[in-house]
Amino acid sequence: MRLRALLETDALGLRLLGGQDELDRTVRGVMTTDLRDPSRYLSGGELVLTGLAWRRTPEDSEPFVRLLAGAGVAGLAAGEAELGAIPDDLVGACARHRLPLFAVHETVAFASITEYVVRRVSGERAGDLAAVVDRHRRLMTSGPAGGGPEVVLDLLGTDLDMRAWVLSPTGRRIAGAGEPLSTGAGAALAAEH
C-alpha cells in the first residue's frame, strides 16, 4: 500500500505534517516503538508509530529521525496523546530527512492503524502471490493450453508490455508476438547473434 492511502481513511485520524512529495512510498509493514534507536528492528518500508516517549529534549528528534531515514522506513506517525501538538523540532527533522510525518489524534489507538495497515498489506501480498502462482501455472502447463516459448513470450507481452520473438539461426520466426518482424529484421538480428 502507499502512504497516501492512510490519509484517505478518516477513521485513522491522521494529519500530514510534512512529506507531501513522498506519499507514493510503499508501506510494507508497521512498527510501534518508543526506543531511542529502533533501527536494528527495522527492515525498511515500515510505517513507524511512536508515542514520543523517546523524546526528552528537542535535540533528541534529529538522531531519531536520522536513524529511521537510514533504515529506509516509509513514514513516521507520532501520537498526540502525551505531548499534545507534535513538537516543531520533530517536524523539522523529518523535513530535513524527507521523512513523511503524520500526527495521530489522541482518540485513535495505534492498534487501529496497525490493523488497517496489516490488513491492506496482507491483501496486496495475497494478490501478488496469486499472480505468481498463475504465472507459474501458465509456464508449467504443457499442450495446447500453454507451455513452450509462446507462454513465456505472452507473459513478456502482458506483464511487461514487451514484444519479443524466438528466431531460428537463420532469422525465421519460431514464436513470438502476433505481429511479424519488419522485413529483414529477423535475418539482421540472427546475423548479429
GUGU-518129 format. One record per residue: x, y, z of N, C-alpha, C in turn; residue number from 1. Coordinates in steps of 0.001 Angstrom, whole numbers, plus 500000, padded with zeros to 6 digits. Example, Ala and Ser with C-alpha at 12.3 -4.5 7.8 and 13.67 -1.06 7.14 Angstrom:
REM GUGU-518129
{atom {513190,494310,507800},{512300,495500,507800},{513200,496700,507800},1}
{atom {512850,497750,507080},{513670,498940,507140},{512900,500030,507870},2}
This chain:
REM GUGU-518129
{atom {500830,498821,500000},{500000,500000,500000},{500879,501248,500000},1}
{atom {500335,502334,499560},{501050,503608,499533},{500696,504438,500772},2}
{atom {501607,505294,501179},{501363,506154,502329},{500097,506982,502156},3}
{atom {499832,507443,500945},{498688,508327,500734},{497376,507647,501100},4}
{atom {497342,506315,501062},{496122,505596,501437},{495759,505841,502898},5}
{atom {496739,506144,503725},{496473,506419,505135},{495656,507693,505315},6}
{atom {495859,508642,504425},{495135,509910,504515},{493721,509803,503951},7}
{atom {493486,508777,503153},{492170,508596,502542},{491195,507893,503472},8}
{atom {491646,507517,504662},{490811,506801,505622},{490587,507688,506840},9}
{atom {489404,508296,506912},{489094,509225,508006},{489148,508565,509375},10}
{atom {488809,507283,509457},{488767,506583,510742},{490139,506526,511417},11}
{atom {491216,506669,510642},{492555,506606,511228},{492952,507909,511908},12}
{atom {492282,508990,511597},{492550,510257,512268},{493961,510770,512086},13}
{atom {494542,510581,510912},{495911,511034,510660},{495906,512383,509951},14}
{atom {496832,513241,510343},{497055,514521,509684},{498482,514550,509181},15}
{atom {498671,514933,507944},{500007,515034,507375},{500652,516332,507829},16}
{atom {501838,516218,508437},{502573,517394,508914},{503757,517725,508026},17}
{atom {504137,516804,507153},{505268,517036,506260},{505531,515817,505405},18}
{atom {506087,516056,504231},{506421,514956,503331},{505410,514738,502232},19}
{atom {504684,515778,501870},{503661,515692,500817},{504204,515052,499537},20}
{atom {505450,515350,499191},{506033,514820,497953},{506471,513364,498070},21}
{atom {506385,512778,499247},{506858,511410,499475},{505714,510423,499718},22}
{atom {504498,510805,499426},{503343,509963,499769},{503167,508744,498874},23}
{atom {503977,508612,497838},{503899,507417,496996},{504815,506306,497493},24}
{atom {505442,506505,498631},{506270,505449,499214},{505407,504241,499555},25}
{atom {505984,503072,499393},{505281,501828,499692},{505449,501459,501157},26}
{atom {504345,501137,501794},{504354,500670,503183},{504292,499153,503147},27}
{atom {505294,498504,503727},{505349,497041,503744},{505025,496457,505107},28}
{atom {504904,497314,506110},{504607,496837,507457},{504465,498003,508403},29}
{atom {504311,497679,509674},{504136,498718,510685},{504887,498299,511943},30}
{atom {505439,499288,512645},{506146,499017,513896},{505815,500128,514884},31}
{atom {505462,499728,516089},{505235,500690,517161},{506448,500657,518074},32}
{atom {507014,501842,518337},{508214,501884,519172},{508354,503217,519878},33}
{atom {508983,503166,521036},{509430,504362,521731},{510897,504217,522103},34}
{atom {511591,503308,521413},{513033,503167,521601},{513738,504382,521015},35}
{atom {514828,504783,521627},{515617,505893,521083},{516278,505493,519767},36}
{atom {516638,504219,519635},{517245,503715,518404},{516570,502398,518012},37}
{atom {515483,502488,517246},{514790,501273,516822},{515345,500671,515529},38}
{atom {516415,501232,514993},{516883,500852,513652},{517216,499374,513522},39}
{atom {517703,498733,514573},{518075,497320,514459},{516851,496424,514288},40}
{atom {515659,496946,514551},{514433,496167,514415},{513670,496505,513128},41}
{atom {514263,497327,512290},{513603,497771,511063},{514254,497134,509840},42}
{atom {513439,496829,508841},{513979,496257,507603},{513708,497146,506398},43}
{atom {513004,498248,506594},{512699,499173,505506},{511252,499035,505063},44}
{atom {510641,500156,504747},{509270,500161,504270},{508213,500218,505365},45}
{atom {508623,500313,506622},{507649,500342,507703},{507051,501739,507897},46}
{atom {505825,501749,508399},{505259,502944,508992},{505562,502809,510476},47}
{atom {506328,503744,511014},{506704,503691,512428},{505719,504539,513229},48}
{atom {505128,503915,514254},{504216,504596,515160},{504951,504848,516465},49}
{atom {504854,506069,516983},{505549,506376,518234},{504713,507300,519103},50}
{atom {504794,507055,520397},{504140,507917,521370},{505052,509031,521853},51}
{atom {506272,509082,521328},{507276,510124,521621},{507908,509999,523002},52}
{atom {507806,508836,523634},{508433,508657,524951},{509959,508714,524857},53}
{atom {510521,508493,523684},{511971,508557,523481},{512479,509997,523543},54}
{atom {511598,510978,523333},{511998,512385,523243},{512003,513030,524621},55}
{atom {513204,513351,525085},{513349,514025,526377},{513659,515510,526194},56}
{atom {514418,515806,525112},{514748,517194,524794},{514573,517393,523295},57}
{atom {514487,518634,522833},{514360,518885,521398},{515519,518302,520574},58}
{atom {516676,518168,521181},{517843,517640,520470},{517704,516138,520163},59}
{atom {516756,515454,520782},{516569,514018,520550},{515925,513717,519197},60}
{atom {515230,514681,518622},{514494,514429,517380},{515408,514133,516196},61}
{atom {516462,514913,516043},{517353,514751,514887},{517959,513345,514810},62}
{atom {518584,512821,515863},{519154,511473,515742},{518085,510396,515541},63}
{atom {516928,510547,516161},{515858,509561,515999},{515417,509500,514537},64}
{atom {515149,510651,513954},{514686,510703,512562},{515789,510245,511612},65}
{atom {517032,510629,511881},{518154,510198,511034},{518252,508672,511003},66}
{atom {518085,508027,512156},{518137,506570,512224},{516981,505936,511447},67}
{atom {515789,506513,511558},{514638,505985,510816},{514847,506129,509313},68}
{atom {515297,507308,508900},{515538,507540,507473},{516622,506601,506948},69}
{atom {517673,506407,507734},{518747,505493,507336},{518288,504057,507232},70}
{atom {517277,503685,508007},{516734,502327,507953},{515741,502156,506811},71}
{atom {515394,503246,506140},{514518,503162,504978},{513043,503032,505299},72}
{atom {512610,503573,506439},{511191,503480,506754},{510374,504333,505785},73}
{atom {509103,503977,505631},{508227,504705,504710},{507758,506021,505312},74}
{atom {507481,506024,506620},{506978,507233,507242},{506930,507086,508754},75}
{atom {506631,508193,509416},{506554,508244,510871},{505201,508827,511253},76}
{atom {504524,508161,512186},{503259,508661,512716},{503440,508844,514219},77}
{atom {503297,510085,514683},{503536,510410,516088},{502216,510722,516779},78}
{atom {502034,510103,517943},{500810,510303,518705},{500792,511625,519449},79}
{atom {499603,512207,519548},{499434,513480,520246},{498966,513290,521682},80}
{atom {498821,512054,522149},{498266,511797,523480},{499162,512310,524607},81}
{atom {500468,512165,524499},{501388,512550,525578},{501726,514032,525579},82}
{atom {502157,514545,524432},{502679,515912,524370},{501709,516913,523759},83}
{atom {500583,516437,523273},{499680,517335,522551},{500207,517510,521136},84}
{atom {500380,518734,520699},{500868,519012,519345},{502255,518402,519143},85}
{atom {502490,517923,517948},{503790,517334,517612},{504836,518455,517653},86}
{atom {505953,518248,518359},{506971,519301,518514},{507577,519747,517180},87}
{atom {507848,521029,517076},{508429,521605,515857},{509780,520988,515521},88}
{atom {510561,520600,516547},{511871,520010,516259},{511726,518672,515536},89}
{atom {510678,517923,515831},{510437,516662,515129},{509967,516938,513700},90}
{atom {509105,517915,513540},{508632,518294,512201},{509822,518723,511339},91}
{atom {510712,519527,511914},{511890,519997,511180},{512846,518876,510819},92}
{atom {513086,517967,511749},{513985,516836,511476},{513428,515963,510366},93}
{atom {512129,515727,510395},{511514,514922,509335},{511621,515623,507983},94}
{atom {511438,516928,507963},{511563,517684,506713},{512992,517594,506175},95}
{atom {513983,517724,507057},{515383,517650,506612},{515724,516282,506033},96}
{atom {515136,515238,506570},{515442,513873,506119},{514403,513324,505143},97}
{atom {513515,514200,504690},{512479,513826,503722},{511675,512611,504194},98}
{atom {511353,512597,505474},{510569,511513,506056},{509151,512021,506305},99}
{atom {508157,511443,505631},{506774,511867,505850},{506384,511712,507322},100}
{atom {505719,512726,507841},{505330,512748,509244},{503820,512951,509357},101}
{atom {503189,512079,510132},{501764,512160,510398},{501541,512395,511883},102}
{atom {500530,513162,512215},{500090,513306,513600},{498921,512351,513793},103}
{atom {498950,511599,514901},{497877,510667,515232},{497058,511299,516352},104}
{atom {495797,511543,516070},{494916,512154,517070},{494853,511271,518311},105}
{atom {494743,511909,519463},{494793,511172,520729},{493665,510159,520897},106}
{atom {492599,510276,520125},{491491,509323,520229},{491699,508067,519390},107}
{atom {492745,508045,518593},{492994,506906,517712},{494036,505984,518336},108}
{atom {493683,504719,518457},{494618,503729,519004},{495607,503298,517930},109}
{atom {496859,503152,518338},{497859,502654,517402},{497450,501287,516861},110}
{atom {496730,500511,517668},{496273,499196,517227},{495352,499306,516014},111}
{atom {494553,500352,515942},{493660,500547,514791},{494466,500804,513524},112}
{atom {495504,501610,513646},{496359,501897,512488},{497101,500638,512073},113}
{atom {497628,499925,513055},{498360,498679,512766},{497458,497689,512050},114}
{atom {496249,497496,512547},{495318,496552,511939},{494986,496948,510507},115}
{atom {494762,498239,510285},{494461,498722,508942},{495613,498437,507981},116}
{atom {496819,498785,508394},{497994,498584,507525},{498216,497096,507267},117}
{atom {498167,496287,508298},{498406,494849,508139},{497363,494235,507209},118}
{atom {496108,494617,507377},{495050,494092,506516},{495292,494467,505054},119}
{atom {495643,495716,504794},{495881,496170,503418},{497111,495501,502810},120}
{atom {498205,495459,503570},{499445,494876,503061},{499262,493375,502818},121}
{atom {498583,492684,503736},{498348,491245,503579},{497504,490968,502340},122}
{atom {496498,491796,502112},{495658,491627,500919},{496447,491809,499638},123}
{atom {497323,492804,499624},{498152,493034,498436},{499123,491885,498221},124}
{atom {499697,491374,499307},{500629,490254,499174},{499918,489005,498674},125}
{atom {498688,488783,499127},{497919,487627,498652},{497659,487761,497158},126}
{atom {497351,488983,496703},{497151,489214,495270},{498426,488978,494487},127}
{atom {499560,489437,495027},{500849,489201,494372},{501160,487713,494298},128}
{atom {500888,486991,495377},{501141,485550,495404},{500267,484838,494387},129}
{atom {499009,485244,494286},{498110,484627,493310},{498633,484857,491887},130}
{atom {499149,486050,491619},{499695,486340,490296},{500926,485486,490010},131}
{atom {501789,485302,491009},{502977,484456,490835},{502564,483014,490563},132}
{atom {501593,482526,491331},{501120,481150,491131},{500514,480999,489741},133}
{atom {499756,482002,489299},{499162,481936,487962},{500247,481928,486888},134}
{atom {501281,482765,487032},{502386,482761,486055},{503078,481406,486035},135}
{atom {503327,480866,487215},{503986,479562,487297},{503126,478495,486622},136}
{atom {501832,478516,486893},{500927,477559,486270},{500962,477689,484752},137}
{atom {500922,478922,484256},{500948,479132,482808},{502253,478645,482199},138}
{atom {503355,478849,482897},{504651,478413,482370},{504790,476889,482376},139}
{atom {504198,476260,483379},{504381,474817,483536},{503348,473990,482783},140}
{atom {502284,474620,482305},{501248,473891,481580},{501798,473452,480229},141}
{atom {501552,472206,479888},{502009,471736,478571},{500800,471485,477686},142}
{atom {501035,471309,476436},{499963,471021,475489},{499392,472295,474902},143}
{atom {498206,472178,474285},{497634,473318,473564},{497261,474492,474469},144}
{atom {497034,474241,475771},{496642,475326,476667},{497816,476204,477065},145}
{atom {499031,475786,476823},{500169,476601,477223},{501458,475856,477027},146}
{atom {502502,476303,477665},{503806,475672,477558},{504597,476209,476387},147}
{atom {505862,475908,476384},{506727,476324,475292},{507026,477807,475322},148}
{atom {507722,478262,474314},{508145,479670,474292},{506990,480653,474155},149}
{atom {505869,480226,473551},{504747,481148,473378},{504249,481686,474715},150}
{atom {504229,480829,475754},{503745,481264,477062},{504687,482299,477666},151}
{atom {505982,482047,477581},{506959,482996,478119},{506847,484328,477383},152}
{atom {506737,484267,476075},{506646,485492,475291},{505320,486210,475539},153}
{atom {504251,485436,475764},{502965,486036,476096},{503053,486759,477445},154}
{atom {503733,486149,478423},{503921,486797,479719},{504718,488096,479575},155}
{atom {505736,488079,478736},{506503,489305,478496},{505599,490399,477939},156}
{atom {504712,489995,477041},{503811,490971,476436},{502776,491500,477400},157}
{atom {502145,490610,478168},{501066,491050,479050},{501572,491691,480338},158}
{atom {502617,491141,480943},{503080,491644,482233},{504058,492805,482118},159}
{atom {504880,492808,481084},{505916,493841,480955},{505724,494743,479739},160}
{atom {504681,494462,478948},{504402,495245,477747},{505602,495274,476801},161}
{atom {506229,494110,476652},{507380,493975,475750},{507025,493022,474613},162}
{atom {507409,493377,473422},{507253,492469,472287},{508547,491689,472137},163}
{atom {508411,490370,471917},{509599,489534,471783},{509300,488377,470846},164}
{atom {510358,487855,470232},{510237,486733,469323},{511355,485744,469598},165}
{atom {511116,484498,469254},{512169,483483,469222},{512448,483244,467746},166}
{atom {513719,483380,467384},{514117,483254,465980},{515030,482056,465791},167}
{atom {514968,481482,464597},{515901,480411,464247},{517252,481036,463931},168}
{atom {518311,480234,463803},{519625,480795,463441},{519628,481552,462113},169}
{atom {518636,481278,461288},{518564,481992,460008},{517666,483217,460076},170}
{atom {517020,483433,461242},{516168,484594,461393},{514689,484321,461175},171}
{atom {514328,483060,460969},{512916,482709,460787},{512216,482774,462139},172}
{atom {511008,483359,462171},{510232,483474,463405},{509712,482096,463808},173}
{atom {510076,481664,465038},{509599,480389,465577},{508412,480637,466499},174}
{atom {508498,481672,467310},{507418,482016,468239},{507521,483499,468535},175}
{atom {506435,484052,469037},{506516,485433,469473},{505296,486241,469182},176}
{atom {505451,487534,469339},{504350,488476,469194},{503617,488227,467890},177}
{atom {502295,488412,467944},{501465,488141,466779},{501873,488926,465550},178}
{atom {502351,490112,465727},{502754,490916,464569},{504120,490451,464061},179}
{atom {504285,490412,462768},{505569,489944,462214},{506669,490987,462409},180}
{atom {507888,490485,462345},{509038,491391,462343},{509068,492116,461010},181}
{atom {509642,493309,461016},{509753,494040,459756},{510652,493262,458794},182}
{atom {510505,493527,457553},{511263,492820,456508},{512757,492890,456784},183}
{atom {513375,491767,456833},{514804,491684,457033},{515267,491798,458479},184}
{atom {514367,492165,459380},{514778,492352,460775},{515204,491026,461411},185}
{atom {514469,489951,461134},{514818,488644,461691},{516199,488203,461236},186}
{atom {516479,488339,459966},{517778,487941,459433},{518898,488822,460014},187}
{atom {518615,490120,460176},{519629,491031,460720},{519918,490688,462190},188}
{atom {518893,490382,462960},{519086,490010,464354},{519857,488697,464472},189}
{atom {519498,487732,463628},{520201,486443,463656},{521664,486640,463266},190}
{atom {521944,487491,462314},{523320,487739,461889},{524124,488392,463014},191}
{atom {523512,489300,463783},{524206,489946,464893},{524553,488937,465989},192}
{atom {523687,487982,466194},{523913,486990,467246},{525060,486094,466849},193}
